[in-house]
Amino acid sequence: MCMRQPRTEDQENLAAYAWMLAQHRAALAQQLAEVEDYVRQAVRVAHQFGVKQTDLATLTERSTGRISQIIAEAPPVPAEQLRETRENWREALDSPGDHLDRLSRKFTTPESGEIWRANFKLVHGHDFSGL
């Protein structure tokens, strides 16, 4: 590892913001993907319990054809899983910050920790190799 030209405090702060905002964007994208999955689950469960496809199309702002596809994508949710499934939905709706926070904890493996250390060094003006 070699030292690049020293960074100013502003350069370090701005580089850190770019890194942190990119991490935040990735967590938000993952959160949005999970919520989209929850919507599809909710459509299937609602249909399973007798809500009409036309009503689901109106409520979710999707076409009836798309609702039909969503319903056909997966088997019905077993009754014993419904409580856990609804808890996931509740967390996403009632505590979106907690949901996002759970998805933001990415540096928990040795590999992700190494990426964090490499990015930290880069923010502070050190060069690295091997990633």
N, C-alpha and C positions, 0 to 999 in steps of 0.2 A: 504494500500500500504506500502510495506517495502522497505528499501534500500538494494540492493545487495552489493556485494563488489564493492567499487568505481572503475569506469572505468578510464583508462588512456586517455589522449587526443587522442592518436592513436586509441585506441579501440573505442572511441566514433565516430571518423571520419570514421573508417572502417565499423562500424555498420550502420552509416548513409549512406555511399555509397551503402552498400548491400540493404538497404531499398529503396533508391532513384532509383537505377538501376532496382530493381524489379518493381517499379512503372512505370519506363520508358518502361520496357519490356511489361508490361500489356497494356500501351498506344500504343506501336508499334503493338502489336497483334491485338488490336481493329482497328487500322488504316489499317492494312493489310486486315482484314475481310471486312472493308468498301470498300476498293479498289477492292477486289475480287467481291463484290456485284456490284460495278460500272462497272466492266468488263462484268458481266452477263447482266446488264442493257444495256450497249453499244452494245453487241452482239444482243440482242433482237431488239433494236431500229434500228441498221444497217440492220438487216434482214427485219424488218418492212418497211424500205425504199429501199429494193431491192438488198442489198448486198448478194451475194450467200453464202451458208453455207460452201462450200469448200474454198472460199476466207477467210471467218471468221476463219475457222479452221487453215489455214496457218498463218494468222495474229496473232492469239492468242496462237498458238502452242498447240492446242487441237485437238482431233480427230473430225471428222465430226459427229460421233455418240454423242459425248459430246456436240457439238454445237446444235445438234437437241434436246437434253435433256434440255439445257439451254433455248432454244426458247420455248419449251413446258412447262417450269416451271411456267411461269407467263403470264398474258395477255399483249398485246402490251401497250406501254406507251401512254397515251392519249396526243394528240397534245398540249393541254393547260399545261401539266406538263413538256413538253420537255425542255423548257427554264430553269426551275429550276433544272431539272435533269442534264442538260449540265453545269450549274453553279457549281454544286457539283463536277462534273468531272474536271472542270477547276481548282477549288480550289485544288483538290488532285494532279493535275499535275503541276500547276504553283506555288503553295505555299505549298509544303508538310510540311514544318515546321509549318505553321499556322494551317494546318489540324491536325498535331500531337499535337500542343499546345492546340487546342480546346478539344481534347480527353484526355489530361493530367489533365485537371481541374476536379479532382474527389472529392475534399473535400468540397462539397457545401451543403451537407445535414447534419442534426444533427448527424446522425449515422456515416457518413464518417468523420465528424469532430472529433467524439469521437475516432474513429480508429486512426486518425492522432495523437491525443493527447496521446493515449496509446502507439503508436509506438515511439513517441518523448520521452516519459518517459523511455521506454525500451532502446532506444539508449543511454540515459544518466544514465543508471544503476539502474533505479527504477523498481521494480516488480509491476505487476498489475494483477488484476483478473477480471473476468466477461466478457471477450471477447473470 
